[in-house]
Amino acid sequence: MADEATRRVVSEIPVLKTNAGPRDRELWVQRLKEEYQSLIRYVENNKNSDNDWFRLESNKEGTRWFGKCWYIHDLLKYEFDIEFDIPITYPTTAPEIAVPELDGKTAKMYRGGKICLTDHFKPLWARNVPKFGLAHLMALGLGPWLAVEVPDLIQKGVIQHKEKCNP
């Protein structure tokens, strides 16, 4: 599974209790409150450990999420837009995060820029329904994916830092 540092980070993310998705009206409102509380705690913990790496916001219904994530490599900040929709079968089904500007640049991505989480993350998510939420998706899905893929894409010259492209 994950290394000790990742286990510690994840253990500090509040688990969710409400097993509800967007179709569950009142229960979805409760689940959404738990999601926000969990995300806020995760972001606060990241800031306190000098590991702030994403921003997320949602539409009013909490069904469409978007924001930015960034990865620091060789003291340069690489920033990417992210987006995802909450599946109708959430939380049983994990959201699929898309990084549109990296679409087609790595084999570990599906059409539309959706990152591949099938082998490692989705079985973990399935074992932890309904306790895992969006903060867990970021910590155990997008974060590790960025840590593997971005340095590889930089090393291969597939992506370049914006300052190197526009001096």
Buried (B, 14 or more C-beta within 10 A) or exposed (E): EBEEEBEEBBEBBBBBEBBBBBEBEEEBEBBBEBBBBBBEBBBEBBEEEEEEBBEBEBEEEBBEBBBEBBBEBEEEEBEBBBBBBBBEEBBEBBBBBBBEEBBEBBEBBEEEBBBBBEEBBBEBBEEBBBBBBBBBBBBBBBBBBBEEBBBEBBEEEBBEBEEEEEE
